[in-house]
Amino acid sequence: METDLYTIELRGVEFVNKGAELMLHAIKEQVALFDRPVRLVMETSPRATKKQIRAAGMIPKWTLPLLPSSFSKMNGEIPESQIDMVLDASGYAYGDPWGAKKAKRRISSHIRRWKQDGKVVILLPQAFGPFRVPELRAEMKTVFSQADRVFVRDSVSMAHVSGIHSAGTITRKPDFTNLVTPFVPKDAAWYAERVAIIPNIKMIVATEGGEKAYLDTMRALIDTIRANGREAFILLHEADQDVKVAALINSTRSEPLRVVKESHPLMIKGIIGASYAVATSRFHGLVSALSQGVPCVATSWSHKYEELLTEYEYTQGLIRSDEETMTRVKAMLDESTQAVERAHLTVKAAEFKLESKDLWEQIRSLVSEP
């Protein structure tokens, strides 16, 4: 019977931000390997419509509890009472930059009810904190104390979480999109000669230097790439907002760069893997480069970038000034350096993929329990 299926609700994923959608596909790929049939459910929103949810092979969540449950069946939706597990894949949504309201809306106002109803609640590997605001600290203490598992991505996040609640249910695991299988682009040879530049609106709105500093860095980056015999292109990781940033970058150039806009996150990951090198301001662009052994540089607006590069023993990938940009990019484009860095990143990526496989084995064992 349909109700015998193990039902998992996904939270924190969507179809606009391609990093969030990449996490969705990573989850789908892993739960398909479970030894128990699973169906995936999502709440609808402007960033995850019923049409998109169904097209992805999932089921919309019924969110009108005052109506009889028979209505949910008629509409092909799943009520909360039928959900067995909640997987939160918010990535980076719980911390002072986002505030208590977002934490309440996404998880803290629901988690006690979920646990009373017998649901398993897991926070998949993500960045957390800081939690200096008292209201947010209180909300997240509730979450961390109630959740069955809390996986954090880095040491800074672990310190923030442990400052609120310390328990054996809180452990460290890498970003799990390192396992998801990418699509291979048809024009892989074109990308293999070029450097992908992945912009991020956050570098303009969430850093001290703002628009001018970011555009100056991008200008120095592109000039250095061209001066060293390579061409660059812009790869969008969130088209809605970053298309504006791409336009700003191109407005500073006499010869605008080609802007690549792909709708599927697995194709975006495939393009990153096919590229000669990557310069990214998006976190999952950085994960996709490092986990595929592609030499890269990254700008940063959050501790999660520095922490990821440190884990890969690749701190040279972080750029902070135009002078550092030129020096680092020259080294990255050198063919002998490329070979050394690709070999190093491939070894580290294999280590983290084993950690991600262990993560999913832990989740599989919870799903398999009677």
C-alpha positions as a Markdown table, in Angstrom:
| # | Residue | x | y | z |
|---|---|---|---|---|
| 1 | Met | 0.0 | 0.0 | 0.0 |
| 2 | Glu | 1.0 | 3.6 | -0.6 |
| 3 | Thr | 1.0 | 4.4 | 3.1 |
| 4 | Asp | 3.5 | 1.7 | 3.7 |
| 5 | Leu | 6.1 | 3.8 | 1.9 |
| 6 | Tyr | 8.6 | 5.5 | 4.2 |
| 7 | Thr | 7.9 | 9.2 | 3.7 |
| 8 | Ile | 10.6 | 11.9 | 4.0 |
| 9 | Glu | 10.0 | 15.6 | 3.9 |
| 10 | Leu | 12.8 | 17.8 | 2.5 |
| 11 | Arg | 13.2 | 21.3 | 3.9 |
| 12 | Gly | 15.7 | 24.0 | 2.9 |
| 13 | Val | 15.9 | 22.9 | -0.8 |
| 14 | Glu | 14.4 | 24.6 | -3.8 |
| 15 | Phe | 14.7 | 25.1 | -7.6 |
| 16 | Val | 16.0 | 28.7 | -7.9 |
| 17 | Asn | 19.3 | 28.6 | -6.0 |
| 18 | Lys | 21.2 | 25.9 | -7.9 |
| 19 | Gly | 23.2 | 25.0 | -4.8 |
| 20 | Ala | 20.0 | 24.2 | -3.0 |
| 21 | Glu | 18.7 | 22.3 | -6.0 |
| 22 | Leu | 22.0 | 20.4 | -6.2 |
| 23 | Met | 21.4 | 19.3 | -2.6 |
| 24 | Leu | 18.0 | 18.1 | -3.6 |
| 25 | His | 19.4 | 15.9 | -6.4 |
| 26 | Ala | 22.1 | 14.6 | -4.0 |
| 27 | Ile | 19.4 | 13.5 | -1.6 |
| 28 | Lys | 17.3 | 11.9 | -4.3 |
| 29 | Glu | 20.4 | 10.0 | -5.6 |
| 30 | Gln | 21.2 | 8.6 | -2.1 |
| 31 | Val | 17.7 | 7.7 | -0.9 |
| 32 | Ala | 17.2 | 5.7 | -4.1 |
| 33 | Leu | 19.9 | 3.4 | -2.8 |
| 34 | Phe | 18.1 | 2.7 | 0.5 |
| 35 | Asp | 16.8 | -0.9 | 1.1 |
| 36 | Arg | 13.3 | 0.4 | 1.8 |
| 37 | Pro | 11.0 | 2.2 | -0.6 |
| 38 | Val | 11.0 | 6.0 | 0.1 |
| 39 | Arg | 8.8 | 8.8 | -1.2 |
| 40 | Leu | 10.0 | 12.4 | -0.9 |
| 41 | Val | 7.7 | 15.3 | 0.0 |
| 42 | Met | 8.2 | 19.1 | -0.2 |
| 43 | Glu | 6.2 | 22.2 | 0.8 |
| 44 | Thr | 5.3 | 24.4 | -2.1 |
| 45 | Ser | 6.6 | 28.0 | -2.3 |
| 46 | Pro | 7.4 | 30.5 | -5.0 |
| 47 | Arg | 10.9 | 28.8 | -5.3 |
| 48 | Ala | 9.4 | 25.3 | -5.3 |
| 49 | Thr | 6.1 | 25.1 | -7.1 |
| 50 | Lys | 3.8 | 22.1 | -7.3 |
| 51 | Lys | 4.7 | 21.7 | -10.9 |
| 52 | Gln | 8.5 | 21.7 | -10.1 |
| 53 | Ile | 8.1 | 19.3 | -7.2 |
| 54 | Arg | 6.1 | 16.8 | -9.3 |
| 55 | Ala | 8.5 | 17.1 | -12.2 |
| 56 | Ala | 11.3 | 16.2 | -9.9 |
| 57 | Gly | 9.5 | 13.0 | -9.0 |
| 58 | Met | 8.4 | 14.2 | -5.6 |
| 59 | Ile | 5.0 | 14.9 | -3.9 |
| 60 | Pro | 3.7 | 18.3 | -2.7 |
| 61 | Lys | 3.0 | 18.5 | 1.0 |
| 62 | Trp | -0.7 | 19.2 | 2.1 |
| 63 | Thr | -0.7 | 22.4 | 4.0 |
| 64 | Leu | -4.4 | 22.9 | 4.6 |
| 65 | Pro | -4.9 | 20.9 | 7.9 |
| 66 | Leu | -8.4 | 22.4 | 8.6 |
| 67 | Leu | -9.8 | 20.6 | 5.5 |
| 68 | Pro | -10.5 | 16.8 | 5.6 |
| 69 | Ser | -7.5 | 14.6 | 4.8 |
| 70 | Ser | -9.5 | 13.1 | 1.9 |
| 71 | Phe | -8.9 | 16.4 | 0.1 |
| 72 | Ser | -5.1 | 15.8 | 0.2 |
| 73 | Lys | -5.5 | 12.4 | -1.5 |
| 74 | Met | -7.8 | 13.9 | -4.1 |
| 75 | Asn | -5.1 | 16.5 | -4.8 |
| 76 | Gly | -2.3 | 14.0 | -4.8 |
| 77 | Glu | -0.6 | 15.6 | -1.8 |
| 78 | Ile | 0.7 | 14.2 | 1.4 |
| 79 | Pro | -0.4 | 15.5 | 4.9 |
| 80 | Glu | 2.1 | 15.9 | 7.7 |
| 81 | Ser | 0.6 | 13.0 | 9.6 |
| 82 | Gln | 2.0 | 10.6 | 7.0 |
| 83 | Ile | 5.6 | 12.0 | 7.2 |
| 84 | Asp | 8.1 | 9.7 | 8.9 |
| 85 | Met | 11.3 | 11.8 | 8.7 |
| 86 | Val | 12.3 | 15.4 | 8.1 |
| 87 | Leu | 15.6 | 16.1 | 6.4 |
| 88 | Asp | 16.7 | 19.7 | 6.7 |
| 89 | Ala | 19.2 | 20.7 | 4.0 |
| 90 | Ser | 19.2 | 24.4 | 4.5 |
| 91 | Gly | 22.9 | 24.8 | 3.8 |
| 92 | Tyr | 23.4 | 28.1 | 5.6 |
| 93 | Ala | 20.2 | 29.5 | 7.0 |
| 94 | Tyr | 20.7 | 29.4 | 10.8 |
| 95 | Gly | 22.8 | 32.2 | 12.2 |
| 96 | Asp | 22.7 | 35.9 | 13.1 |
| 97 | Pro | 22.8 | 37.0 | 9.5 |
| 98 | Trp | 19.4 | 35.3 | 9.0 |
| 99 | Gly | 17.7 | 35.9 | 12.3 |
| 100 | Ala | 15.2 | 34.1 | 14.5 |
| 101 | Lys | 12.2 | 34.5 | 12.2 |
| 102 | Lys | 13.8 | 32.4 | 9.5 |
| 103 | Ala | 14.7 | 29.7 | 12.0 |
| 104 | Lys | 11.2 | 29.7 | 13.5 |
| 105 | Arg | 9.6 | 29.5 | 10.1 |
| 106 | Arg | 11.8 | 26.7 | 8.8 |
| 107 | Ile | 12.2 | 24.5 | 11.8 |
| 108 | Ser | 12.1 | 25.7 | 15.4 |
| 109 | Ser | 8.3 | 26.3 | 15.5 |
| 110 | His | 7.7 | 22.8 | 14.2 |
| 111 | Ile | 10.2 | 20.5 | 15.7 |
| 112 | Arg | 8.5 | 19.8 | 19.1 |
| 113 | Arg | 5.3 | 18.8 | 17.2 |
| 114 | Trp | 7.3 | 16.6 | 14.9 |
| 115 | Lys | 9.0 | 14.8 | 17.7 |
| 116 | Gln | 5.7 | 14.4 | 19.6 |
| 117 | Asp | 4.3 | 12.8 | 16.4 |
| 118 | Gly | 7.2 | 10.3 | 16.3 |
| 119 | Lys | 9.1 | 11.8 | 13.3 |
| 120 | Val | 12.8 | 11.5 | 12.9 |
| 121 | Val | 14.4 | 14.9 | 12.4 |
| 122 | Ile | 17.9 | 15.3 | 10.8 |
| 123 | Leu | 19.8 | 18.4 | 10.0 |
| 124 | Leu | 22.0 | 17.5 | 7.1 |
| 125 | Pro | 25.6 | 18.9 | 6.9 |
| 126 | Gln | 25.4 | 22.7 | 6.9 |
| 127 | Ala | 27.1 | 25.8 | 8.2 |
| 128 | Phe | 25.8 | 27.3 | 11.4 |
| 129 | Gly | 26.1 | 30.5 | 13.4 |
| 130 | Pro | 27.1 | 32.7 | 14.9 |
| 131 | Phe | 24.3 | 32.8 | 17.5 |
| 132 | Arg | 24.9 | 36.1 | 19.4 |
| 133 | Val | 21.3 | 37.2 | 19.3 |
| 134 | Pro | 19.4 | 35.8 | 22.4 |
| 135 | Glu | 16.2 | 35.1 | 20.6 |
| 136 | Leu | 18.0 | 33.1 | 17.9 |
| 137 | Arg | 20.0 | 31.3 | 20.5 |
| 138 | Ala | 16.8 | 30.2 | 22.3 |
| 139 | Glu | 15.3 | 29.0 | 19.0 |
| 140 | Met | 18.3 | 27.0 | 18.0 |
| 141 | Lys | 18.8 | 25.5 | 21.4 |
| 142 | Thr | 15.3 | 24.0 | 21.0 |
| 143 | Val | 16.3 | 22.6 | 17.6 |
| 144 | Phe | 19.6 | 21.1 | 18.6 |
| 145 | Ser | 18.1 | 19.5 | 21.7 |
| 146 | Gln | 15.2 | 18.0 | 19.8 |
| 147 | Ala | 16.8 | 16.8 | 16.6 |
| 148 | Asp | 17.8 | 13.2 | 16.2 |
| 149 | Arg | 21.0 | 14.1 | 14.3 |
| 150 | Val | 22.7 | 17.4 | 13.7 |
| 151 | Phe | 25.5 | 17.4 | 11.1 |
| 152 | Val | 27.8 | 20.4 | 10.9 |
| 153 | Arg | 30.2 | 21.1 | 8.0 |
| 154 | Asp | 33.1 | 22.8 | 9.7 |
| 155 | Ser | 34.9 | 23.5 | 12.9 |
| 156 | Val | 33.6 | 27.1 | 13.2 |
| 157 | Ser | 30.1 | 25.9 | 13.0 |
| 158 | Met | 30.8 | 23.2 | 15.5 |
| 159 | Ala | 32.0 | 25.8 | 18.0 |
| 160 | His | 28.9 | 27.9 | 17.4 |
| 161 | Val | 26.6 | 24.9 | 17.9 |
| 162 | Ser | 28.5 | 23.5 | 20.9 |
| 163 | Gly | 28.2 | 26.9 | 22.6 |
| 164 | Ile | 24.4 | 26.4 | 22.7 |
| 165 | His | 24.0 | 22.6 | 23.0 |
| 166 | Ser | 26.6 | 19.8 | 23.2 |
| 167 | Ala | 25.5 | 16.2 | 22.6 |
| 168 | Gly | 26.4 | 13.0 | 20.9 |
| 169 | Thr | 23.8 | 13.7 | 18.3 |
| 170 | Ile | 25.9 | 16.6 | 16.9 |
| 171 | Thr | 28.7 | 15.4 | 14.6 |
| 172 | Arg | 30.8 | 16.8 | 11.8 |
| 173 | Lys | 30.4 | 15.7 | 8.2 |
| 174 | Pro | 31.3 | 17.3 | 4.9 |
| 175 | Asp | 28.9 | 18.8 | 2.4 |
| 176 | Phe | 27.1 | 15.8 | 0.8 |
| 177 | Thr | 26.8 | 17.2 | -2.7 |
| 178 | Asn | 30.3 | 15.8 | -3.3 |
| 179 | Leu | 28.7 | 12.4 | -4.1 |
| 180 | Val | 26.1 | 13.5 | -6.6 |
| 181 | Thr | 26.8 | 12.4 | -10.2 |
| 182 | Pro | 27.1 | 15.4 | -12.7 |
| 183 | Phe | 25.9 | 15.6 | -16.3 |
| 184 | Val | 28.8 | 15.7 | -18.8 |
| 185 | Pro | 28.4 | 18.8 | -21.1 |
| 186 | Lys | 28.4 | 18.1 | -24.9 |
| 187 | Asp | 30.9 | 20.8 | -25.5 |
| 188 | Ala | 33.3 | 19.7 | -22.7 |
| 189 | Ala | 36.3 | 20.4 | -24.9 |
| 190 | Trp | 35.3 | 24.1 | -25.0 |
| 191 | Tyr | 35.2 | 24.3 | -21.2 |
| 192 | Ala | 38.4 | 22.4 | -20.8 |
| 193 | Glu | 40.3 | 25.3 | -22.2 |
| 194 | Arg | 38.6 | 28.0 | -20.2 |
| 195 | Val | 38.2 | 29.3 | -16.6 |
| 196 | Ala | 34.7 | 29.4 | -15.1 |
| 197 | Ile | 33.8 | 32.5 | -13.1 |
| 198 | Ile | 30.9 | 32.0 | -10.8 |
| 199 | Pro | 29.6 | 35.3 | -9.3 |
| 200 | Asn | 27.5 | 35.9 | -6.2 |
| 201 | Ile | 25.3 | 38.8 | -5.3 |
| 202 | Lys | 26.3 | 38.3 | -1.6 |
| 203 | Met | 29.8 | 39.6 | -2.4 |
| 204 | Ile | 28.2 | 42.9 | -3.1 |
| 205 | Val | 25.5 | 43.1 | -0.4 |
| 206 | Ala | 27.2 | 41.2 | 2.4 |
| 207 | Thr | 30.9 | 42.4 | 2.3 |
| 208 | Glu | 32.5 | 45.6 | 3.5 |
| 209 | Gly | 33.9 | 46.6 | 0.1 |
| 210 | Gly | 30.6 | 46.2 | -1.7 |
| 211 | Glu | 30.1 | 46.5 | -5.4 |
| 212 | Lys | 33.3 | 48.5 | -6.2 |
| 213 | Ala | 35.6 | 46.1 | -4.4 |
| 214 | Tyr | 34.0 | 43.0 | -5.9 |
| 215 | Leu | 34.1 | 44.4 | -9.5 |
| 216 | Asp | 37.7 | 45.5 | -9.0 |
| 217 | Thr | 38.6 | 41.9 | -8.0 |
| 218 | Met | 36.7 | 40.4 | -10.9 |
| 219 | Arg | 38.4 | 42.8 | -13.3 |
| 220 | Ala | 41.9 | 41.9 | -12.0 |
| 221 | Leu | 40.9 | 38.2 | -12.1 |
| 222 | Ile | 39.8 | 38.3 | -15.7 |
| 223 | Asp | 42.7 | 40.4 | -16.9 |
| 224 | Thr | 45.2 | 38.0 | -15.3 |
| 225 | Ile | 43.5 | 35.0 | -16.9 |
| 226 | Arg | 43.7 | 36.6 | -20.3 |
| 227 | Ala | 47.3 | 37.8 | -19.7 |
| 228 | Asn | 48.3 | 34.2 | -19.1 |
| 229 | Gly | 46.8 | 32.8 | -22.3 |
| 230 | Arg | 43.4 | 31.6 | -21.1 |
| 231 | Glu | 39.8 | 32.8 | -21.7 |
| 232 | Ala | 37.1 | 33.1 | -19.0 |
| 233 | Phe | 33.3 | 32.7 | -19.1 |
| 234 | Ile | 30.7 | 33.5 | -16.5 |
| 235 | Leu | 28.7 | 30.5 | -15.1 |
| 236 | Leu | 25.5 | 31.4 | -13.2 |
| 237 | His | 24.7 | 29.4 | -10.1 |
| 238 | Glu | 21.6 | 31.4 | -9.2 |
| 239 | Ala | 20.3 | 33.0 | -12.3 |
| 240 | Asp | 17.6 | 35.2 | -10.7 |
| 241 | Gln | 20.1 | 37.4 | -8.8 |
| 242 | Asp | 23.5 | 36.6 | -10.2 |
| 243 | Val | 22.5 | 37.5 | -13.8 |
| 244 | Lys | 22.6 | 41.1 | -12.5 |
| 245 | Val | 26.1 | 40.6 | -11.2 |
| 246 | Ala | 27.2 | 39.1 | -14.5 |
| 247 | Ala | 25.9 | 42.2 | -16.3 |
| 248 | Leu | 27.9 | 44.4 | -13.9 |
| 249 | Ile | 31.1 | 42.4 | -14.5 |
| 250 | Asn | 30.6 | 42.6 | -18.3 |
| 251 | Ser | 29.8 | 46.3 | -18.1 |
| 252 | Thr | 33.4 | 46.9 | -17.1 |
| 253 | Arg | 34.8 | 45.1 | -20.2 |
| 254 | Ser | 35.2 | 46.1 | -23.8 |
| 255 | Glu | 34.8 | 42.5 | -24.7 |
| 256 | Pro | 32.0 | 41.0 | -22.6 |
| 257 | Leu | 32.4 | 37.4 | -21.4 |
| 258 | Arg | 30.1 | 34.7 | -22.5 |
| 259 | Val | 27.4 | 34.1 | -19.8 |
| 260 | Val | 26.4 | 30.4 | -19.4 |
| 261 | Lys | 23.0 | 29.9 | -17.8 |
| 262 | Glu | 22.0 | 26.2 | -17.3 |
| 263 | Ser | 18.7 | 25.2 | -15.6 |
| 264 | His | 19.9 | 21.9 | -14.2 |
| 265 | Pro | 22.4 | 21.9 | -11.3 |
| 266 | Leu | 23.9 | 18.6 | -12.4 |
| 267 | Met | 24.8 | 20.2 | -15.7 |
| 268 | Ile | 26.3 | 23.2 | -13.8 |
| 269 | Lys | 28.4 | 20.7 | -11.8 |
| 270 | Gly | 29.4 | 19.0 | -15.0 |
| 271 | Ile | 30.6 | 22.2 | -16.5 |
| 272 | Ile | 32.6 | 23.0 | -13.4 |
| 273 | Gly | 34.2 | 19.6 | -13.6 |
| 274 | Ala | 35.0 | 20.0 | -17.3 |
| 275 | Ser | 36.6 | 23.5 | -16.9 |
| 276 | Tyr | 40.3 | 24.1 | -16.9 |
| 277 | Ala | 40.0 | 26.1 | -13.6 |
| 278 | Val | 37.3 | 27.8 | -11.6 |
| 279 | Ala | 37.0 | 31.2 | -9.8 |
| 280 | Thr | 33.9 | 31.0 | -7.6 |
| 281 | Ser | 32.0 | 33.2 | -5.2 |
| 282 | Arg | 29.3 | 30.5 | -4.7 |
| 283 | Phe | 29.8 | 27.9 | -2.0 |
| 284 | His | 28.5 | 25.0 | -4.0 |
| 285 | Gly | 30.5 | 26.1 | -6.9 |
| 286 | Leu | 33.6 | 25.7 | -4.7 |
| 287 | Val | 32.4 | 22.3 | -3.5 |
| 288 | Ser | 31.8 | 21.1 | -7.0 |
| 289 | Ala | 35.3 | 22.3 | -8.1 |
| 290 | Leu | 37.2 | 20.8 | -5.1 |
| 291 | Ser | 35.3 | 17.5 | -5.1 |
| 292 | Gln | 36.1 | 17.0 | -8.8 |
| 293 | Gly | 39.7 | 17.9 | -8.5 |
| 294 | Val | 39.5 | 21.2 | -10.4 |
| 295 | Pro | 42.0 | 23.9 | -9.4 |
| 296 | Cys | 40.2 | 27.0 | -8.2 |
| 297 | Val | 40.1 | 30.3 | -6.4 |
| 298 | Ala | 37.3 | 31.6 | -4.2 |
| 299 | Thr | 36.2 | 34.9 | -2.8 |
| 300 | Ser | 34.4 | 34.7 | 0.6 |
| 301 | Trp | 31.6 | 36.4 | 2.4 |
| 302 | Ser | 31.2 | 33.7 | 5.1 |
| 303 | His | 33.4 | 31.5 | 7.2 |
| 304 | Lys | 32.2 | 28.4 | 5.3 |
| 305 | Tyr | 34.5 | 29.2 | 2.4 |
| 306 | Glu | 37.7 | 29.4 | 4.5 |
| 307 | Glu | 36.7 | 26.3 | 6.4 |
| 308 | Leu | 36.1 | 24.3 | 3.2 |
| 309 | Leu | 39.4 | 25.3 | 1.7 |
| 310 | Thr | 41.2 | 24.4 | 5.0 |
| 311 | Glu | 39.6 | 21.0 | 5.1 |
| 312 | Tyr | 41.0 | 20.3 | 1.6 |
| 313 | Glu | 44.4 | 21.7 | 2.7 |
| 314 | Tyr | 44.0 | 24.2 | -0.1 |
| 315 | Thr | 44.1 | 27.5 | 1.6 |
| 316 | Gln | 45.9 | 29.1 | -1.3 |
| 317 | Gly | 42.6 | 29.0 | -3.0 |
| 318 | Leu | 41.2 | 31.9 | -1.0 |
| 319 | Ile | 41.8 | 35.4 | -2.5 |
| 320 | Arg | 41.5 | 38.6 | -0.5 |
| 321 | Ser | 43.1 | 41.3 | -2.6 |
| 322 | Asp | 43.8 | 42.1 | -6.3 |
| 323 | Glu | 47.5 | 41.5 | -5.8 |
| 324 | Glu | 46.8 | 38.0 | -4.3 |
| 325 | Thr | 44.4 | 37.4 | -7.2 |
| 326 | Met | 47.1 | 38.0 | -9.8 |
| 327 | Thr | 49.7 | 35.9 | -8.0 |
| 328 | Arg | 47.4 | 33.0 | -7.2 |
| 329 | Val | 45.7 | 32.9 | -10.7 |
| 330 | Lys | 49.1 | 32.8 | -12.4 |
| 331 | Ala | 50.1 | 29.8 | -10.4 |
| 332 | Met | 46.7 | 28.1 | -10.9 |
| 333 | Leu | 46.9 | 28.5 | -14.7 |
| 334 | Asp | 50.5 | 27.0 | -14.9 |
| 335 | Glu | 50.2 | 23.5 | -16.3 |
| 336 | Ser | 52.7 | 21.9 | -13.9 |
| 337 | Thr | 50.9 | 23.5 | -10.9 |
| 338 | Gln | 47.6 | 22.2 | -12.4 |
| 339 | Ala | 48.8 | 18.6 | -12.4 |
| 340 | Val | 50.0 | 18.8 | -8.8 |
| 341 | Glu | 46.9 | 20.5 | -7.5 |
| 342 | Arg | 44.5 | 18.2 | -9.4 |
| 343 | Ala | 46.3 | 15.2 | -7.9 |
| 344 | His | 46.1 | 16.7 | -4.3 |
| 345 | Leu | 42.4 | 17.6 | -4.6 |
| 346 | Thr | 41.5 | 14.2 | -6.0 |
| 347 | Val | 43.0 | 12.5 | -3.0 |
| 348 | Lys | 41.2 | 14.8 | -0.5 |
| 349 | Ala | 38.0 | 14.5 | -2.4 |
| 350 | Ala | 38.1 | 10.7 | -2.1 |
| 351 | Glu | 38.5 | 11.1 | 1.7 |
| 352 | Phe | 35.4 | 13.3 | 2.0 |
| 353 | Lys | 33.3 | 11.2 | -0.3 |
| 354 | Leu | 33.9 | 8.3 | 2.2 |
| 355 | Glu | 32.7 | 10.6 | 5.0 |
| 356 | Ser | 29.6 | 11.4 | 3.0 |
| 357 | Lys | 28.9 | 7.7 | 2.3 |
| 358 | Asp | 29.1 | 7.1 | 6.1 |
| 359 | Leu | 26.6 | 10.0 | 6.6 |
| 360 | Trp | 24.1 | 8.3 | 4.3 |
| 361 | Glu | 24.7 | 5.0 | 5.9 |
| 362 | Gln | 23.7 | 6.5 | 9.3 |
| 363 | Ile | 20.5 | 7.9 | 7.7 |
| 364 | Arg | 19.7 | 4.6 | 5.9 |
| 365 | Ser | 19.9 | 2.7 | 9.2 |
| 366 | Leu | 17.4 | 5.0 | 10.7 |
| 367 | Val | 15.0 | 4.6 | 7.8 |
| 368 | Ser | 15.5 | 0.8 | 8.0 |
| 369 | Glu | 14.4 | 0.6 | 11.6 |
| 370 | Pro | 10.9 | -0.9 | 12.1 |
